[in-house]
Amino acid sequence: MSRKEFIAGLDIGTTKTCCVLADVDLDAMSVDVIGVGLTPSNGIRKGVVVDLDATTEAIRSATDKAQKMGGTVSINSVVAGVTGEHISSLNSRGVIAISSSDREVTPSDVERVIDASKVIVLPPEREIIHSIPRDFTLDGQDGVKDPVGMSGSRLEVETHIVTGSTSFLDNVAKCVQRAGLEIDMTVLEPIATSESAIIPAEKDLGVALIDIGGGTTDVAVFVNGEIFYTAVLPVGGNHVSKDIAVGLRAAQEEAEKAKIDYGCATVSMVEPDDTFEITTLGAESSTELPREILARIIEPRMQEIFQMVREELIKSGYIELLPAGAVLTGGGCQMPGTIELAENTLGMPIRLGLPRNIGGLTDTVESPIFTTAVGLVLFAAKRHSDLRAEEKNATLKQSLLDMFKFRKARR
């Protein structure tokens, strides 16, 4: 019989907290969205908790909305996404000797070599969030994806390790627990987002993920199907809104509304006679202004964000190895002209990333703002499915071993 689970992905962002509840069939690997909750965030700044009470309330509100939409399903635990300036990554290598008499690589050998790659010098205030094996080498032969069952004497692995500040991660966990929930697992947001926004063929070819959130922009690079680089930039859509507020002497809420309703990231795409209305500080009524003024404020900041992304891609060393270009997602990429500006600045093909590989309420989550929450569900579903497959294999192997022992005893 197929095994079903209910998985909730929780994206705690700077501007919004989003919860996606899904019915997952682990055998068929089908994910059906049955509930969605979206609520404004006031307790997060650049991916870091600055107000426990406000963040807790946002989490409780988002999960309650998703739970009500899901009907009788109760959300007791969540897969939580994390991001922020405190996130950093590095690539590490581990080496072990195969000690078994038949020199056959076992799952325990794989665990040992991954553990060896995790032996790195870390400050006491940091901890490892992910250790993702990218490539195995067996007796000098590289490019091995799964060495289990192969014969050799020396096993090496190259691992992508993501670390974060322990105190910041603890604060996220504290908010989730104060909302009456448990954390099933913690996942770096760009890794989760890639599960829903990027197709495997793009990862194999070489692609960059650019997720523009409210307070941060996440960058991840995938080559040969594996993640090679991750970074979090301390800029996002809120900086655009603040520029509008300063440039037009308006409240932050008015600036945000103008950005969403009339914003354009490329000045040349605005019609000369287009106008918009905004209420400036101290004014009793709204003022009508040319839309081009708004675009002239937005374009430099968006261009700066993409220039920072380009610098990060150059720093990664893989900018010339991305024939698939980049996938742009997140709430900050929804303005007209954003893709065109990104293509001109980065010098590569760009496409918009929307949630993929899901069923159920697809119309409800068909927006870049839901890619991370959906990706968290997909990441957890894949992890649970892999663990179940490992349990099945172990059970089958033990059954065969018991049968062999039984027949040998009868002789």
C-alpha positions as CSV (number, residue, x, y, z in Angstrom):
1,M,0.0,0.0,0.0
2,S,1.1,3.5,-0.7
3,R,2.2,5.6,2.2
4,K,0.8,9.1,2.5
5,E,1.9,12.0,4.7
6,F,0.9,15.5,5.3
7,I,3.8,17.9,5.1
8,A,3.8,21.7,5.8
9,G,6.4,24.0,4.4
10,L,7.0,27.2,6.4
11,D,8.7,30.2,4.6
12,I,9.3,32.9,7.3
13,G,10.2,36.0,5.2
14,T,10.9,39.6,5.8
15,T,7.6,40.8,4.3
16,K,5.4,37.7,4.5
17,T,5.2,34.4,6.2
18,C,3.8,31.6,4.1
19,C,2.7,28.1,4.9
20,V,1.9,25.4,2.3
21,L,0.2,22.2,3.4
22,A,0.4,19.2,1.1
23,D,-0.9,15.7,0.9
24,V,2.2,13.6,-0.2
25,D,2.2,10.1,-1.6
26,L,5.8,8.9,-0.9
27,D,5.6,5.9,-3.2
28,A,4.3,7.7,-6.2
29,M,6.1,10.9,-5.2
30,S,3.0,13.0,-5.9
31,V,2.5,16.2,-4.0
32,D,-1.0,17.8,-3.8
33,V,-1.4,21.2,-2.2
34,I,-4.4,21.2,0.0
35,G,-3.9,24.4,2.1
36,V,-2.2,27.8,1.8
37,G,-1.7,30.4,4.5
38,L,-0.2,33.9,3.8
39,T,0.2,36.7,6.4
40,P,2.4,39.8,6.7
41,S,5.7,39.6,8.6
42,N,6.8,42.3,11.0
43,G,9.3,40.5,13.2
44,I,12.0,39.6,10.6
45,R,14.7,41.8,9.2
46,K,17.0,40.5,6.4
47,G,16.1,36.9,7.3
48,V,16.8,37.3,11.0
49,V,14.3,37.4,13.9
50,V,14.1,40.8,15.5
51,D,10.8,40.4,17.3
52,L,9.9,37.0,18.8
53,D,6.2,37.9,19.5
54,A,5.5,39.3,16.1
55,T,7.2,36.4,14.3
56,T,5.4,33.9,16.5
57,E,2.1,35.5,15.7
58,A,2.8,35.5,11.9
59,I,3.7,31.8,12.0
60,R,0.6,31.0,14.0
61,S,-1.6,33.0,11.6
62,A,-0.1,31.5,8.4
63,T,-0.4,27.9,9.7
64,D,-3.9,28.4,11.0
65,K,-5.0,29.6,7.5
66,A,-3.4,26.7,5.8
67,Q,-4.9,24.3,8.3
68,K,-8.4,25.7,7.9
69,M,-8.1,25.4,4.1
70,G,-6.9,21.8,4.5
71,G,-10.1,20.8,6.3
72,T,-9.6,18.1,9.0
73,V,-5.8,18.0,8.7
74,S,-3.9,19.3,11.8
75,I,-0.5,20.9,11.4
76,N,1.8,19.7,14.2
77,S,5.2,20.1,12.6
78,V,6.7,22.1,9.8
79,V,9.7,22.1,7.5
80,A,11.2,25.5,8.2
81,G,13.2,27.5,5.7
82,V,16.1,29.7,6.9
83,T,18.1,32.4,5.2
84,G,19.9,35.6,6.2
85,E,23.3,37.3,6.1
86,H,24.6,34.9,8.7
87,I,24.4,32.0,6.2
88,S,27.7,30.9,4.6
89,S,28.9,27.9,2.6
90,L,32.1,26.1,1.6
91,N,33.1,23.0,-0.2
92,S,35.0,20.3,1.8
93,R,36.6,17.0,1.0
94,G,36.6,13.7,3.0
95,V,38.7,10.5,2.5
96,I,38.4,7.1,4.1
97,A,39.8,3.6,3.5
98,I,37.4,0.7,2.7
99,S,38.1,-1.7,5.5
100,S,35.9,-4.7,4.6
101,S,37.5,-7.9,3.5
102,D,35.7,-7.9,0.1
103,R,36.4,-4.2,-0.4
104,E,32.8,-3.5,-1.2
105,V,31.5,0.0,-0.4
106,T,28.6,-0.1,2.1
107,P,26.1,2.6,3.2
108,S,28.1,2.9,6.5
109,D,31.2,3.7,4.4
110,V,29.3,6.5,2.7
111,E,28.2,7.9,6.1
112,R,31.8,7.7,7.3
113,V,33.3,9.6,4.4
114,I,30.6,12.3,4.6
115,D,31.3,12.6,8.3
116,A,35.0,13.0,7.5
117,S,34.2,15.8,5.1
118,K,32.3,17.6,7.9
119,V,35.4,17.8,10.1
120,I,36.0,21.5,9.6
121,V,37.0,24.3,11.9
122,L,33.9,26.2,12.9
123,P,33.6,29.0,15.5
124,P,31.5,27.9,18.5
125,E,28.7,30.2,17.6
126,R,28.1,28.5,14.2
127,E,26.6,25.1,13.2
128,I,26.2,23.0,10.1
129,I,22.8,23.2,8.5
130,H,23.5,21.0,5.4
131,S,26.3,18.7,4.2
132,I,25.4,17.8,0.7
133,P,27.6,15.2,-1.1
134,R,28.3,16.4,-4.6
135,D,30.7,13.9,-6.1
136,F,32.3,10.6,-5.0
137,T,35.8,9.4,-6.1
138,L,36.6,5.7,-5.8
139,D,40.3,4.7,-6.2
140,G,40.9,7.8,-8.3
141,Q,37.8,7.4,-10.5
142,D,35.7,10.6,-10.1
143,G,32.2,11.3,-11.1
144,V,30.7,8.4,-9.1
145,K,27.2,9.3,-7.9
146,D,26.4,6.3,-5.8
147,P,29.4,4.1,-4.7
148,V,27.4,1.6,-2.6
149,G,28.0,-1.9,-3.9
150,M,31.1,-0.9,-5.9
151,S,34.6,-2.3,-5.1
152,G,37.5,-0.2,-4.1
153,S,40.0,0.6,-1.3
154,R,39.9,4.4,-1.1
155,L,36.6,6.5,-1.1
156,E,36.6,10.3,-1.3
157,V,33.7,12.7,-1.4
158,E,33.4,16.4,-2.1
159,T,30.7,18.0,0.1
160,H,28.9,21.3,0.0
161,I,28.6,22.5,3.6
162,V,26.2,25.2,4.6
163,T,26.6,26.8,8.0
164,G,24.6,29.4,10.0
165,S,24.6,31.3,13.3
166,T,23.4,29.1,16.1
167,S,21.7,31.9,17.9
168,F,19.8,33.0,14.8
169,L,18.7,29.4,14.1
170,D,17.7,28.9,17.7
171,N,15.5,32.1,17.5
172,V,13.6,30.7,14.5
173,A,13.1,27.4,16.3
174,K,11.9,29.2,19.4
175,C,9.3,31.2,17.4
176,V,8.0,28.0,15.7
177,Q,7.8,26.2,19.1
178,R,6.0,29.2,20.7
179,A,3.4,28.9,17.9
180,G,2.7,25.3,19.2
181,L,4.6,23.5,16.4
182,E,7.7,21.3,16.1
183,I,10.4,21.6,13.4
184,D,10.6,18.5,11.2
185,M,13.7,19.8,9.5
186,T,15.5,23.0,8.8
187,V,16.4,23.8,5.1
188,L,18.3,26.6,3.5
189,E,15.8,28.4,1.4
190,P,17.6,28.6,-1.9
191,I,18.1,24.8,-1.8
192,A,14.4,24.3,-1.1
193,T,13.4,26.9,-3.7
194,S,15.4,25.0,-6.4
195,E,13.2,21.9,-5.9
196,S,10.2,23.8,-7.1
197,A,11.5,26.4,-9.5
198,I,14.3,24.6,-11.4
199,I,14.0,21.5,-13.6
200,P,16.6,18.7,-13.4
201,A,17.8,19.3,-16.9
202,E,18.8,22.9,-16.0
203,K,20.7,21.7,-13.0
204,D,22.6,19.2,-15.2
205,L,23.4,21.8,-17.7
206,G,24.4,24.5,-15.3
207,V,22.0,27.2,-13.8
208,A,21.9,29.9,-11.2
209,L,18.9,30.5,-8.9
210,I,18.1,34.1,-7.9
211,D,15.4,34.5,-5.3
212,I,14.6,38.1,-4.5
213,G,12.8,38.4,-1.2
214,G,11.8,41.3,0.9
215,G,15.0,41.7,2.9
216,T,17.5,39.4,1.2
217,T,18.4,37.9,-2.2
218,D,19.4,34.2,-2.3
219,V,21.8,32.9,-4.9
220,A,22.6,29.3,-5.6
221,V,24.6,27.7,-8.4
222,F,24.0,24.2,-9.8
223,V,26.4,22.4,-12.1
224,N,26.2,18.7,-13.2
225,G,23.0,18.2,-11.3
226,E,24.5,19.2,-7.9
227,I,24.7,22.4,-5.9
228,F,28.1,24.1,-6.0
229,Y,27.7,27.5,-4.4
230,T,25.2,29.3,-2.2
231,A,25.1,32.9,-0.9
232,V,22.7,35.3,0.7
233,L,22.8,39.1,-0.2
234,P,21.5,41.6,2.3
235,V,19.3,43.4,-0.3
236,G,15.8,42.8,-1.5
237,G,12.4,44.3,-2.5
238,N,12.1,46.3,0.7
239,H,15.1,48.4,-0.4
240,V,13.2,49.3,-3.6
241,S,10.1,50.4,-1.5
242,K,12.3,52.5,0.8
243,D,13.9,54.2,-2.2
244,I,10.4,55.1,-3.5
245,A,9.4,56.3,0.0
246,V,12.4,58.6,0.2
247,G,12.3,59.8,-3.4
248,L,8.6,60.7,-3.4
249,R,8.3,61.6,0.3
250,A,5.7,59.0,1.0
251,A,5.0,56.5,3.8
252,Q,6.5,53.0,3.4
253,E,3.0,51.5,2.9
254,E,2.2,54.0,0.1
255,A,5.5,53.3,-1.5
256,E,5.0,49.5,-1.4
257,K,1.5,49.9,-2.9
258,A,2.9,52.1,-5.7
259,K,5.6,49.5,-6.4
260,I,3.2,46.6,-6.6
261,D,0.5,48.4,-8.6
262,Y,2.6,50.6,-11.0
263,G,6.2,49.7,-10.6
264,C,8.4,48.8,-13.6
265,A,12.1,47.8,-13.4
266,T,13.0,49.1,-16.9
267,V,12.3,52.8,-17.7
268,S,12.2,52.2,-21.5
269,M,9.2,49.9,-21.1
270,V,7.0,52.7,-19.6
271,E,4.7,54.5,-21.9
272,P,5.2,58.3,-21.9
273,D,1.6,59.1,-20.9
274,D,1.3,56.5,-18.1
275,T,0.6,58.0,-14.7
276,F,0.0,56.8,-11.1
277,E,-1.4,58.3,-7.9
278,I,0.4,58.5,-4.5
279,T,-0.3,60.3,-1.3
280,T,2.8,62.1,-0.1
281,L,3.6,62.9,3.6
282,G,1.4,65.7,5.0
283,A,-0.8,65.8,1.9
284,E,-4.6,65.4,2.4
285,S,-5.2,64.0,-1.1
286,S,-3.3,61.9,-3.6
287,T,-1.0,63.4,-6.3
288,E,-0.9,62.2,-9.9
289,L,2.7,61.7,-11.2
290,P,4.2,60.3,-14.4
291,R,4.9,56.6,-14.1
292,E,8.3,57.2,-15.6
293,I,9.4,58.9,-12.3
294,L,8.6,55.7,-10.4
295,A,10.6,53.6,-12.9
296,R,13.6,55.9,-12.7
297,I,13.7,55.3,-8.9
298,I,13.2,51.5,-9.2
299,E,15.6,50.7,-12.1
300,P,18.9,51.8,-10.4
301,R,18.2,49.8,-7.2
302,M,17.1,46.7,-9.2
303,Q,20.2,47.0,-11.4
304,E,22.4,47.3,-8.2
305,I,20.8,44.0,-7.0
306,F,21.6,42.2,-10.2
307,Q,25.1,43.7,-10.3
308,M,25.7,42.2,-6.8
309,V,24.4,38.9,-8.0
310,R,26.8,39.0,-10.9
311,E,29.7,39.7,-8.6
312,E,28.6,36.8,-6.5
313,L,28.5,34.5,-9.5
314,I,32.0,35.7,-10.5
315,K,33.2,35.0,-7.0
316,S,31.7,31.4,-7.2
317,G,33.9,30.7,-10.3
318,Y,31.0,29.3,-12.3
319,I,29.6,32.2,-14.1
320,E,31.0,30.9,-17.4
321,L,29.5,27.4,-16.7
322,L,25.9,28.4,-16.7
323,P,24.5,27.6,-20.3
324,A,21.0,27.3,-18.8
325,G,21.3,30.9,-17.5
326,A,19.4,31.8,-14.4
327,V,16.0,31.3,-12.9
328,L,14.5,34.3,-11.2
329,T,11.9,33.9,-8.5
330,G,10.6,35.5,-5.2
331,G,8.2,38.4,-4.6
332,G,10.8,41.0,-5.7
333,C,10.9,39.8,-9.3
334,Q,7.2,40.4,-10.2
335,M,7.5,43.9,-11.6
336,P,7.4,44.3,-15.4
337,G,10.8,44.7,-16.9
338,T,12.6,42.7,-14.2
339,I,13.6,39.8,-16.4
340,E,14.7,42.2,-19.2
341,L,16.9,44.1,-16.8
342,A,18.4,40.9,-15.3
343,E,19.3,39.6,-18.8
344,N,21.0,42.9,-19.7
345,T,22.9,43.1,-16.4
346,L,23.9,39.5,-16.0
347,G,24.4,38.8,-19.7
348,M,22.6,35.4,-19.7
349,P,19.2,34.0,-20.5
350,I,16.7,34.5,-17.6
351,R,13.3,32.9,-17.0
352,L,10.7,33.3,-14.3
353,G,10.5,30.5,-11.8
354,L,7.1,29.3,-10.6
355,P,6.2,26.3,-8.4
356,R,6.4,23.0,-10.4
357,N,5.8,19.3,-9.8
358,I,2.6,19.7,-7.7
359,G,-1.1,19.1,-7.9
360,G,-4.1,20.2,-5.9
361,L,-4.5,23.9,-5.5
362,T,-2.0,24.8,-8.2
363,D,-3.8,28.0,-9.2
364,T,-3.5,29.3,-5.6
365,V,0.3,28.9,-5.5
366,E,1.1,29.8,-9.1
367,S,3.2,32.8,-8.1
368,P,7.0,33.4,-7.4
369,I,6.1,34.2,-3.8
370,F,5.2,30.6,-3.2
371,T,8.3,28.8,-4.7
372,T,10.1,28.6,-1.4
373,A,7.2,27.2,0.7
374,V,6.3,24.7,-2.1
375,G,10.0,23.8,-2.4
376,L,10.2,23.1,1.3
377,V,7.4,20.5,0.9
378,L,9.1,18.9,-2.1
379,F,12.5,18.8,-0.4
380,A,11.0,17.1,2.7
381,A,9.0,14.7,0.6
382,K,12.1,13.7,-1.3
383,R,14.0,13.2,1.9
384,H,11.2,11.1,3.5
385,S,10.9,9.0,0.3
386,D,14.7,8.4,0.2
387,L,14.7,7.3,3.9
388,R,11.8,5.0,3.3
389,A,13.6,3.4,0.3
390,E,16.7,2.9,2.5
391,E,14.5,1.2,5.1
392,K,13.0,-1.1,2.5
393,N,16.4,-2.0,1.1
394,A,17.7,-2.7,4.6
395,T,14.7,-4.9,5.4
396,L,15.0,-6.8,2.1
397,K,18.8,-7.4,2.7
398,Q,18.1,-8.6,6.2
399,S,15.4,-11.0,5.0
400,L,17.7,-12.5,2.4
401,L,20.5,-12.8,5.0
402,D,18.1,-14.6,7.4
403,M,16.9,-16.9,4.6
404,F,20.5,-17.8,3.8
405,K,21.3,-18.5,7.4
406,F,18.2,-20.6,7.8
407,R,19.1,-22.7,4.7
408,K,22.7,-23.1,5.9
409,A,21.5,-24.3,9.3
410,R,19.2,-26.9,7.8
411,R,22.1,-28.4,5.9
